[in-house]
Amino acid sequence: MIDFDEINPLDWHNTRFLTTIPKHFSTITVETQYKFMLQWLTENTRGRIGITKEIKEGHDYLFYTSYPENRNKYLVGFEDDEEALFFRLKF
């Protein structure tokens, strides 16, 4: 049986993974397989996370607000700075 302490309210209300990255999030650009990254984030973090595709044109960045499936370069935003550091050490 699952204890109430083990349930993450963000998962319960489906608000943990965002399709946009708010300005106050810490961001990291990473090249990896999407499914592997998503599995790792689900198992090892508890806060809110935003994942977007990243396309760099000159000095400007364009972000697409949908879950990326077919590219290997992502911009990942973390609400918790500690989780961002933990993710950076892994990837």
trRosetta pair geometry for C-beta under 8 A, 3 or more apart (Angstrom, degrees):
i j d omega theta_ij theta_ji phi_ij phi_ji
2 6 5.2 -120 -168 72 89 129
2 7 6.4 87 147 -56 125 93
3 6 5.0 98 62 -2 79 102
3 7 7.9 -144 98 -10 49 84
4 7 5.9 -52 -156 23 43 112
7 11 7.3 -132 -174 65 67 111
7 12 5.9 45 170 -55 110 123
8 11 4.2 73 78 7 104 108
8 12 6.8 -178 89 -13 53 85
8 16 6.9 43 128 -82 128 136
8 46 5.7 -154 -118 -151 128 85
9 12 5.3 -53 -143 36 38 117
9 13 6.1 14 165 0 71 109
10 13 6.5 -65 -140 50 25 93
10 15 5.2 -101 -152 76 73 81
10 16 3.8 101 138 -78 111 86
10 46 7.5 128 33 169 129 61
10 47 7.4 93 -11 -159 166 26
10 48 6.1 -147 -142 -76 147 76
11 14 7.4 24 -174 -77 32 39
11 16 5.3 4 -72 -24 57 140
15 18 7.7 19 -176 -73 60 83
15 48 7.0 -40 135 -108 81 110
16 47 7.8 146 -148 132 85 26
16 48 5.9 -149 -152 -111 44 57
16 49 6.7 16 156 25 76 85
17 38 7.9 22 -112 -139 148 98
17 41 7.8 94 -94 119 108 136
17 48 7.8 -178 -75 -157 21 63
17 49 5.7 -21 -111 72 63 91
17 50 7.6 131 -169 -101 52 32
17 51 6.6 -18 -164 9 99 108
18 21 7.0 137 95 -83 122 43
18 22 7.6 -9 123 -17 169 88
18 48 6.2 41 -21 178 113 104
18 49 6.9 -172 21 93 83 38
18 50 4.0 -37 75 -97 108 83
18 51 7.6 146 72 15 59 60
18 77 7.7 -45 65 69 119 113
19 50 7.2 -32 67 -148 6 85
19 51 7.6 -40 -118 63 40 68
19 52 7.2 90 177 -86 51 84
19 65 5.0 78 138 174 98 78
19 66 6.1 2 -161 -106 121 27
19 67 6.3 -80 -113 -49 94 71
20 50 5.9 -46 103 -148 29 132
20 52 6.9 39 -121 -68 37 125
20 63 7.6 100 -136 127 72 131
20 65 4.8 -9 -77 -128 87 112
21 25 5.1 -110 -173 57 89 142
21 27 6.2 64 171 -93 153 112
21 50 3.6 171 -90 98 69 146
21 52 6.0 -99 -17 -6 107 122
21 63 7.2 -98 25 -166 107 160
21 75 6.6 -87 -20 123 154 110
21 77 3.5 125 -140 -8 116 152
22 25 5.2 110 65 -17 76 102
22 50 6.9 164 6 -32 65 149
22 77 7.1 168 42 141 58 149
22 79 7.9 36 51 -93 119 88
24 79 7.5 36 105 -131 95 70
25 48 7.9 -100 -100 102 118 99
25 50 6.0 -160 -2 22 179 119
25 77 3.5 60 127 172 141 112
25 78 5.9 145 -168 60 94 28
25 79 5.7 -55 -109 -78 86 49
26 77 6.7 151 73 -155 37 64
26 78 5.0 -25 61 60 93 91
26 81 5.2 98 -25 -107 150 70
26 84 4.1 -50 95 -65 130 169
27 75 5.7 -4 -167 -177 116 97
27 76 6.9 150 -152 79 62 42
27 77 4.7 -28 -93 -95 78 80
27 78 7.8 173 -82 16 32 69
27 84 7.9 -40 -28 -134 7 131
28 75 7.5 158 78 -156 37 53
28 76 5.2 -22 63 63 89 93
28 77 7.9 168 18 -83 66 35
28 78 7.5 22 1 -5 107 107
28 84 6.0 162 -29 -162 120 93
28 87 6.4 175 42 103 158 119
28 88 5.6 -145 -121 -82 149 94
28 91 7.7 117 137 78 136 118
29 54 6.0 -39 -126 13 105 172
29 73 6.9 4 -175 -173 96 92
29 74 7.3 170 -150 87 53 42
29 75 5.5 -27 -97 -99 71 70
29 76 7.9 160 -94 18 22 74
30 37 7.1 142 105 -115 136 141
30 73 7.5 172 90 -147 36 52
30 74 5.7 -20 64 62 82 88
30 76 6.0 -5 17 4 118 118
30 87 7.9 -94 -52 152 152 106
30 91 4.8 22 -143 135 136 138
31 72 5.1 41 -161 137 83 97
31 73 5.0 -25 -96 -93 83 70
31 74 7.7 150 -94 16 34 71
32 36 6.2 -107 158 77 109 113
32 37 4.9 117 97 -58 126 115
32 72 6.7 166 50 -169 15 83
32 74 7.4 -58 45 23 81 114
32 91 5.7 -73 -43 -140 145 125
33 36 4.3 67 78 15 105 112
33 37 6.6 177 85 -12 52 89
33 72 7.0 -31 -82 -124 43 89
34 37 5.8 -62 -147 39 28 110
34 38 6.1 25 159 -18 67 110
34 67 8.0 106 -169 168 137 90
34 68 6.1 -153 -98 98 136 84
34 69 6.1 -124 56 -128 167 38
34 72 7.9 -123 -37 -112 81 46
34 74 7.0 120 -100 -53 84 140
35 38 5.8 -54 -143 38 29 111
35 39 6.3 31 157 -19 63 106
36 39 5.9 -55 -149 36 28 111
36 40 6.4 27 154 -17 63 108
37 40 5.8 -58 -149 37 30 110
37 41 6.3 29 155 -18 66 108
37 51 8.0 135 119 -122 126 138
37 74 7.0 174 100 41 170 152
37 76 7.5 -132 173 -76 132 143
37 91 7.1 29 -112 -82 101 147
38 41 5.7 -53 -144 37 30 111
38 42 6.3 32 156 -21 64 106
38 51 7.7 -36 -89 -51 90 169
39 42 5.8 -56 -149 35 29 112
39 43 6.4 16 159 -9 64 112
40 43 6.1 -65 -146 43 28 103
40 44 5.7 -17 172 15 67 122
40 87 8.0 122 123 -125 117 83
40 90 6.7 175 174 142 145 154
41 44 6.7 -77 -125 52 19 86
41 45 5.3 -29 -165 25 64 122
41 49 5.8 -104 -173 60 135 177
41 76 7.8 -146 -88 -153 139 136
41 87 7.3 21 -97 -107 86 120
42 45 7.6 -35 -76 46 8 82
44 86 6.9 -155 148 138 118 129
44 87 8.0 148 100 -83 124 74
44 90 7.8 97 94 -45 167 160
45 49 6.5 77 106 -50 150 130
45 78 7.6 -112 -148 -128 148 112
45 80 7.6 174 -159 52 105 124
45 83 4.7 75 -129 -149 112 130
45 86 7.4 162 -85 82 93 131
45 87 7.3 -1 -63 -62 131 108
46 80 7.9 29 66 4 78 154
46 83 7.6 -144 36 -84 63 137
47 78 6.6 76 87 -168 125 82
47 79 4.7 -137 160 61 125 105
47 80 4.1 157 -10 -8 163 115
47 83 5.5 -152 33 -2 118 155
48 78 7.9 143 88 -155 57 44
48 79 4.4 56 57 -14 93 134
49 76 6.6 -15 -172 -171 103 93
49 77 6.8 152 -162 80 52 58
49 78 5.9 -13 -110 -101 78 63
49 79 7.4 -107 -68 -1 43 85
49 83 7.7 -106 -80 129 104 139
50 76 7.2 156 83 -160 56 43
50 77 3.9 0 54 53 104 111
51 67 6.5 42 91 -126 113 71
51 68 6.9 -118 144 22 101 94
51 74 5.8 -14 -163 -175 90 128
51 75 7.5 152 -154 80 43 53
51 76 5.5 -6 -104 -108 75 74
51 77 7.7 -151 -64 24 36 73
52 63 4.6 25 143 -168 151 104
52 64 6.1 161 -172 66 96 54
52 65 6.3 -36 -116 -99 114 42
52 66 7.9 84 -133 43 71 36
52 68 7.0 88 175 -27 28 111
52 74 6.9 144 74 -161 37 76
52 75 5.0 -17 64 60 90 100
52 77 7.9 26 6 -6 100 106
53 63 7.1 150 71 -155 61 55
53 64 4.5 3 48 45 112 111
53 66 7.5 2 -4 63 110 74
53 68 4.2 129 -71 -82 89 126
53 71 5.6 77 -131 46 107 144
53 73 7.5 70 -160 88 66 75
53 74 6.7 -64 -107 -112 37 63
53 75 7.5 29 114 16 12 90
54 61 6.6 -37 -154 -158 91 108
54 63 6.6 -21 -104 -104 59 74
54 73 5.4 -89 58 130 101 100
54 74 6.4 130 -2 -153 100 16
54 75 4.3 107 -64 -32 117 102
55 61 7.5 136 74 -161 51 59
55 62 4.9 -25 70 66 102 101
55 63 7.9 -178 28 -84 78 29
55 64 7.3 57 -2 -19 111 103
56 60 7.9 155 -158 83 56 45
56 61 6.0 -31 -107 -106 67 72
56 62 8.0 -176 -89 24 22 76
57 60 5.6 -20 75 68 86 91
57 61 7.9 154 30 -102 70 24
57 62 6.3 29 9 -6 113 112
61 75 7.8 81 -179 -67 137 154
63 75 6.5 -70 -115 46 111 144
64 68 7.4 103 77 -75 115 95
68 71 5.2 -59 -176 45 125 99
68 74 5.8 -161 49 -99 143 99
71 74 7.4 143 97 -63 100 73
76 87 6.8 -119 109 152 142 154
78 81 7.0 137 103 -90 116 25
78 83 4.8 -164 -161 88 137 103
78 84 3.8 -163 47 -65 142 91
78 87 6.7 -179 -57 11 141 141
79 83 7.8 28 59 45 61 130
80 83 4.3 71 83 8 107 109
80 84 7.0 -175 95 -12 56 83
81 84 5.4 -52 -150 33 39 117
81 85 6.5 39 153 -19 68 102
82 85 5.8 -53 -152 35 33 110
82 86 6.3 35 150 -19 65 107
83 86 5.4 -51 -144 38 35 116
83 87 6.2 39 154 -21 66 105
84 87 5.7 -54 -148 37 29 112
84 88 6.3 32 152 -22 63 107
85 88 5.6 -52 -146 34 32 113
85 89 6.5 33 155 -21 64 103
86 89 6.0 -54 -153 32 29 111
86 90 6.8 23 151 -14 61 107
87 90 5.8 -62 -154 38 33 109
87 91 6.1 -14 166 21 72 108
88 91 6.7 -73 -131 60 25 77
